[in-house]
Amino acid sequence: MGKCKFTPDYVLESSWEVCNKVGGIYTVLSSRAKTLQSAMRDKIIFIGPDFGGDVQSEYFSEDASLYAEWQDAAAKAGIKARIGRWNVPGNPVTILVDFKPYFEVKNRLYGWLWEHYGVDSLHAYGDYDEASMFSYAAALVVESFYNACAKPSDRVVYHGNEWMTGLGLLYVNNKLPQVGTLFTTHATSIGRSIAGNMKPLYDYLFAYNGDQMAGELNMQSKHSIEKQTAWHVDCFTTVSEITANECKELLDRPVDVVLPNGFDDSFVPSEPSFAEKRKLARKRLLAVAGALIGESLADDTLIVSTSGRYEFRNKGVDVYIEAMNRLLRDKELGRKVVAFIEVPGWVGEPRKDLQDRLASGDSYDTPLSVPLVTHWLHEMSHDRVLDMLKYFDMHNRKEDNVKVIFLPCYLDGHDGILNMPYYDIILGNDLCIYPSYYEPWGYTPLEAIAFKVPCITTDLSGFGLWANSQFGRYGELSDGVKVIHRTDYNYSEVADCIKDAVAEYSNFTPEHISEARENASALSKKALWSEFIKYYYEAYDIALSKAEARKTSSRQS
């Protein structure tokens, strides 16, 4: 990678997940903030949606003293926004903008989009309108900030994440040619849709036409805004080589730079609190499992888990359950296993009967009814996890050496059962399993190894491919990351590989376990933001080079 010619004076970056914990992009941005904040103090400014009231008070602290000149300009322009700091390491400046007032000009905006960029908003449904109005509001923030705060010599980058920021990126591209625009797709909307609709994505990727598939899967509007944004920004990026290939085939546009997702290890406790927190997490997980299934679980129980968004096939939840079912009959299993599924479903409320048992502190020898789930769901009879467990007749019986427990809620520390945040809970695992079918990067396995928990993933995830590139071969459990080869059609083999790997790990000696845990931690250090931030500067350079060229040509003309 050559030396960057241009570095930004300001970076304004927007995402639906700024101060809004929905998925992996929240982690990408919030963990990267500290590294950028160290390099360009208060010149990295995040823009997110404002949901009003104190909905986001956990994540956002308002500070009216910041950028007073911008606040005046925004007020005069009729922009309703609050400025403050995001409560994450680095505490970057953050602007939350109210996007609701722009719904009244929605049709005019969509007409403008069609006229200037050929974006099809006619087929919009679901979250398209809401995302687009936020995107427009964010662009107005960028415009007002640039006009109020930037000097003519300042180099400014506007960075949008996902199709939800597309309209605003195109607006800035059109109205502020002196600003370098940067777009990151973390997963193409049409690629995710193909995979989620049970179609083979990888073997046929070369033959799929993105526009045609968007019509077939009723994804025209999201695909259209994503494709046109990719084509018109100054720098187009994604998070892994596997998704770069997807962009080239489905959006007909190769990416300029791959921006792999890093991690900030300030989230990881240091010794001796690490050992203490791990002990507490294990104790809590085993207590919850024991109270639910009516069994006292020994300290040496192997705790495994999968977690992430509730994308049943894409995240490999189906193959995880399949593997645990097969593990029930595995003669090589050396320890009892409790396998958690930590994906937020349509949760109703924490189970009162389970809360009562946990509060009593007693041990029980009879299971609760439905000893598979910690919280009641709104649609118990239509939940895919519970359906698959019932299909396999898995009911956590006394004689079963593998117990599967569904935790269908966000682990924010206030769920009513575990009452510990995810980063505290993850410490208690012995092994984490993420057998993804569609996974542009894969934050969950990176988080696991950062907390010294070995993991199993696949070579259909960007992280899995990156791990293999570090090893120079397919990773094994002793390396800290086992990478399984996965294709469109080898579901059964993947389930067997997971089953065999868990059985193998259950027989590891303490020395072997310690080696795997240390290797996991060592690999995570190679994925710190301090290692990956250089790719962002390369992307900023590309965007600013094009903006500078426009400035030069406008001066000459």
LINNOR-V332162 format. One record per residue. N is the residue number from 1. PSI is psi in whole degrees, -180 to 180 (none if undefined). OMEGA is omega in degrees with one decimal (* if undefined). Layout:
BEGIN
{{N/PSI/OMEGA} {N/PSI/OMEGA}}
END
This chain:
BEGIN
{{1/125/-177.0} {2/169/178.7} {3/135/179.3} {4/138/-179.8} {5/-39/-176.5} {6/135/171.4} {7/147/-173.8} {8/147/169.2} {9/-32/175.3} {10/141/167.9} {11/120/171.9} {12/126/-173.6} {13/128/-177.6} {14/151/174.6} {15/149/174.0} {16/-21/-174.0} {17/12/172.0} {18/123/-177.0} {19/29/-176.5} {20/94/-170.6} {21/95/-177.5} {22/-45/-175.6} {23/-154/-173.1} {24/-27/-177.5} {25/-31/174.2} {26/-46/-178.3} {27/-40/179.1} {28/-53/-174.8} {29/-45/-174.1} {30/-33/179.8} {31/-26/178.7} {32/-23/-172.7} {33/-43/-175.3} {34/-41/-178.6} {35/-43/179.1} {36/-38/179.5} {37/-36/177.7} {38/-35/-176.1} {39/-34/-174.9} {40/71/-172.2} {41/117/176.7} {42/16/174.2} {43/-2/168.8} {44/119/-172.9} {45/120/-179.7} {46/144/179.3} {47/125/-179.2} {48/173/179.3} {49/143/177.3} {50/116/-179.0} {51/4/173.8} {52/166/178.3} {53/-146/179.9} {54/25/-177.9} {55/-39/-175.3} {56/15/-173.6} {57/-26/177.8} {58/-30/-174.0} {59/-19/-168.1} {60/130/175.3} {61/114/-177.2} {62/142/179.3} {63/96/-173.6} {64/-8/-179.1} {65/-11/-175.9} {66/135/172.8} {67/60/-178.0} {68/-36/-178.5} {69/-36/176.6} {70/-41/-178.7} {71/-40/177.8} {72/-45/-178.4} {73/-42/-179.4} {74/-43/-179.9} {75/-42/179.6} {76/-31/179.7} {77/-1/178.7} {78/18/179.9} {79/126/177.0} {80/109/-176.7} {81/156/175.2} {82/141/178.1} {83/146/-179.5} {84/-146/-179.7} {85/144/176.1} {86/129/-175.9} {87/66/176.7} {88/166/178.7} {89/131/-177.0} {90/-24/179.8} {91/61/-177.3} {92/155/174.0} {93/135/-176.8} {94/138/176.8} {95/123/174.5} {96/126/-173.9} {97/138/177.4} {98/118/-175.9} {99/-9/-173.8} {100/-36/-178.6} {101/-18/-173.2} {102/-5/176.9} {103/-30/-177.9} {104/-17/177.1} {105/16/-175.6} {106/-50/-175.5} {107/-36/177.0} {108/-42/179.0} {109/-44/-179.6} {110/-35/175.7} {111/-43/178.1} {112/-42/179.4} {113/-43/-179.2} {114/-45/-176.1} {115/-42/-174.6} {116/-31/-172.3} {117/0/178.9} {118/27/-180.0} {119/128/-179.2} {120/103/176.2} {121/3/-177.2} {122/-34/-175.5} {123/20/-175.5} {124/143/173.3} {125/173/175.8} {126/-128/-172.6} {127/7/-175.5} {128/-47/-177.0} {129/-47/-178.1} {130/-47/-179.9} {131/-41/-178.1} {132/-38/179.2} {133/-38/174.3} {134/-43/-179.2} {135/-43/178.6} {136/-44/179.5} {137/-42/179.0} {138/-40/179.1} {139/-37/177.0} {140/-35/174.7} {141/-46/179.3} {142/-46/-178.2} {143/-47/-178.4} {144/-38/179.4} {145/-44/-179.5} {146/-46/-177.1} {147/-31/-176.2} {148/-34/-167.5} {149/-24/-173.5} {150/137/172.9} {151/158/-179.7} {152/-29/-178.4} {153/-11/-176.6} {154/141/175.5} {155/121/-172.4} {156/133/176.7} {157/136/169.2} {158/120/-174.1} {159/119/177.5} {160/143/-179.3} {161/125/175.6} {162/165/-176.6} {163/-26/-178.1} {164/-19/180.0} {165/6/-172.3} {166/-48/-177.7} {167/-44/-178.8} {168/-38/176.9} {169/-41/178.9} {170/-35/176.7} {171/-48/180.0} {172/-40/177.3} {173/-38/-176.2} {174/-42/-171.3} {175/-26/-176.4} {176/72/-176.5} {177/-18/179.5} {178/-6/177.7} {179/131/176.4} {180/129/-177.9} {181/140/-176.2} {182/129/-177.8} {183/129/175.0} {184/120/169.3} {185/123/-179.0} {186/-17/174.5} {187/133/179.5} {188/141/-177.8} {189/-37/-176.9} {190/-35/176.6} {191/-45/178.1} {192/-39/-178.8} {193/-42/177.3} {194/-48/-179.1} {195/-44/-178.2} {196/-20/179.1} {197/21/173.1} {198/22/176.6} {199/146/177.5} {200/119/-175.4} {201/-43/-163.9} {202/-45/-178.7} {203/-29/-175.3} {204/8/-174.5} {205/-41/-178.5} {206/-25/-173.5} {207/-15/-178.9} {208/140/169.3} {209/118/-174.4} {210/-44/-178.6} {211/-42/-179.5} {212/-44/-179.6} {213/-34/177.9} {214/-39/176.4} {215/-44/-177.6} {216/-38/-174.8} {217/11/177.3} {218/45/-178.4} {219/23/-170.4} {220/-46/-171.9} {221/-46/179.4} {222/-44/179.3} {223/-40/-177.2} {224/-47/-179.4} {225/-38/-179.6} {226/-45/-177.4} {227/-46/-177.7} {228/-34/176.0} {229/-46/178.7} {230/-39/-176.8} {231/-29/-170.0} {232/-15/178.7} {233/166/179.7} {234/-34/-179.4} {235/124/-178.9} {236/129/-174.9} {237/162/169.6} {238/-174/-165.9} {239/-7/-178.6} {240/164/179.3} {241/-35/-177.3} {242/-37/178.4} {243/-28/174.8} {244/-40/177.8} {245/-40/177.6} {246/-43/179.3} {247/-43/-178.1} {248/-40/-176.1} {249/-40/-171.6} {250/-26/177.6} {251/-2/179.6} {252/33/-178.7} {253/114/175.8} {254/149/178.8} {255/156/177.2} {256/-37/-178.2} {257/145/169.5} {258/127/180.0} {259/88/-178.8} {260/150/-177.4} {261/125/178.9} {262/-172/-178.8} {263/151/176.4} {264/114/-171.7} {265/10/174.1} {266/-14/175.9} {267/-19/-172.7} {268/122/-179.6} {269/149/177.8} {270/163/175.9} {271/150/0.0} {272/-4/-176.6} {273/-24/178.6} {274/-51/-177.9} {275/-39/-179.7} {276/-43/-180.0} {277/-37/177.8} {278/-42/179.5} {279/-44/179.5} {280/-42/-179.6} {281/-44/179.4} {282/-43/-178.8} {283/-43/-178.0} {284/-44/180.0} {285/-43/-179.4} {286/-33/177.5} {287/-45/179.4} {288/-47/179.9} {289/-44/-178.1} {290/-43/179.7} {291/-35/-178.2} {292/-45/-174.0} {293/-5/178.7} {294/54/-176.8} {295/140/174.5} {296/120/-175.8} {297/128/-176.9} {298/158/-179.1} {299/-26/-176.8} {300/10/175.2} {301/134/179.1} {302/117/-179.9} {303/119/176.7} {304/159/179.3} {305/160/164.6} {306/153/-177.5} {307/171/-179.8} {308/-165/178.5} {309/155/-179.8} {310/72/171.4} {311/96/-164.4} {312/-46/179.3} {313/-47/-174.5} {314/-41/-179.5} {315/-4/176.8} {316/21/178.3} {317/-37/-179.7} {318/-46/-177.6} {319/-27/175.0} {320/-48/179.0} {321/-43/177.3} {322/-45/-178.8} {323/-41/179.6} {324/-35/176.5} {325/-43/178.9} {326/-33/-179.8} {327/-27/178.0} {328/-33/-175.6} {329/14/-176.1} {330/122/-177.4} {331/-17/-176.6} {332/-7/-175.8} {333/122/-173.5} {334/-16/-178.8} {335/158/173.2} {336/149/-176.3} {337/135/165.4} {338/120/-176.0} {339/113/179.8} {340/144/171.3} {341/106/-173.0} {342/75/177.0} {343/131/-177.1} {344/119/176.4} {345/-163/179.1} {346/78/-169.2} {347/140/177.2} {348/-73/-178.5} {349/158/175.4} {350/147/-177.3} {351/122/-179.9} {352/-39/-178.7} {353/-35/178.0} {354/-40/176.5} {355/-42/-179.4} {356/-43/179.4} {357/-43/-179.0} {358/-38/-179.9} {359/-33/-177.4} {360/-30/-178.4} {361/1/179.8} {362/164/171.2} {363/150/-174.0} {364/150/179.5} {365/11/173.8} {366/140/-178.4} {367/157/168.9} {368/165/173.6} {369/148/-175.5} {370/67/-175.2} {371/40/-176.8} {372/-16/-168.4} {373/140/-174.6} {374/-20/-178.8} {375/145/174.1} {376/143/179.3} {377/158/178.0} {378/-35/-178.0} {379/71/-176.4} {380/-35/-174.5} {381/-4/-179.6} {382/25/179.8} {383/130/-171.8} {384/-35/177.5} {385/-52/-178.9} {386/-38/177.9} {387/-45/-176.9} {388/-38/177.3} {389/-41/178.5} {390/-40/178.8} {391/-40/179.5} {392/2/-177.8} {393/39/177.7} {394/111/-176.5} {395/21/177.3} {396/52/178.9} {397/159/-178.8} {398/-43/-173.5} {399/-8/-178.4} {400/128/177.7} {401/-7/176.5} {402/119/177.5} {403/132/179.9} {404/128/-176.4} {405/128/-177.4} {406/118/174.7} {407/91/-166.9} {408/38/-174.9} {409/164/172.4} {410/129/179.7} {411/81/-176.6} {412/5/-178.4} {413/-5/-176.7} {414/36/-173.8} {415/-10/177.6} {416/-11/179.2} {417/-67/178.2} {418/-45/179.4} {419/38/173.3} {420/139/179.6} {421/158/-173.5} {422/-45/-176.6} {423/-20/172.2} {424/-38/-178.5} {425/-41/-173.7} {426/-29/179.6} {427/-30/-175.7} {428/-10/-178.7} {429/150/169.4} {430/-32/-174.3} {431/137/174.4} {432/143/-172.5} {433/122/-178.7} {434/80/-173.1} {435/54/-169.9} {436/143/169.3} {437/-40/179.0} {438/111/-174.1} {439/91/-176.0} {440/-44/174.7} {441/-81/-179.3} {442/78/-178.5} {443/-36/-174.2} {444/-44/177.4} {445/-33/177.9} {446/-41/176.4} {447/-43/-178.8} {448/-52/-175.6} {449/-28/175.5} {450/-29/177.7} {451/21/175.7} {452/27/177.2} {453/114/177.3} {454/152/-177.8} {455/163/175.4} {456/130/175.9} {457/-169/-176.9} {458/167/177.8} {459/12/169.4} {460/6/173.8} {461/145/178.1} {462/-39/-179.9} {463/-42/179.3} {464/-43/178.4} {465/-39/178.9} {466/-43/178.7} {467/-46/177.6} {468/-39/-178.9} {469/-31/178.0} {470/-36/-179.8} {471/-25/-173.6} {472/15/-179.9} {473/-179/176.2} {474/131/-179.6} {475/148/176.1} {476/166/-177.9} {477/-38/-179.0} {478/-21/176.7} {479/-13/-175.5} {480/-23/176.6} {481/119/172.8} {482/124/-179.6} {483/119/-178.4} {484/137/175.6} {485/125/179.1} {486/141/179.1} {487/-173/175.8} {488/-23/-165.7} {489/5/-174.0} {490/36/179.8} {491/-48/-175.2} {492/-41/178.6} {493/-37/178.5} {494/-44/178.4} {495/-43/178.1} {496/-41/179.1} {497/-42/179.0} {498/-47/179.5} {499/-47/-179.9} {500/-39/-178.1} {501/-41/179.0} {502/-43/177.5} {503/-42/179.4} {504/-45/-177.6} {505/-33/-179.6} {506/-17/179.9} {507/5/176.7} {508/143/172.9} {509/161/176.9} {510/-36/179.6} {511/-41/-179.1} {512/-41/178.0} {513/-45/179.9} {514/-41/179.2} {515/-44/180.0} {516/-41/-179.7} {517/-42/178.9} {518/-37/177.7} {519/-37/176.6} {520/-48/-179.8} {521/-42/-179.3} {522/-40/179.1} {523/-39/-178.5} {524/-30/179.5} {525/-25/178.2} {526/-10/-179.9} {527/22/175.6} {528/156/178.3} {529/-30/178.6} {530/-26/177.9} {531/-32/-170.8} {532/-13/-172.2} {533/-23/-179.5} {534/-31/-179.6} {535/-31/176.6} {536/-41/179.0} {537/-32/175.2} {538/-42/178.9} {539/-42/177.0} {540/-42/-179.0} {541/-44/179.7} {542/-46/-178.9} {543/-44/-177.6} {544/-33/177.4} {545/-43/-179.4} {546/-37/177.3} {547/-41/178.7} {548/-39/178.8} {549/-39/178.0} {550/-41/178.4} {551/-45/-178.2} {552/-46/-177.3} {553/-34/179.4} {554/-35/177.1} {555/-41/-178.2} {556/-33/-179.5} {557/none/*}}
END
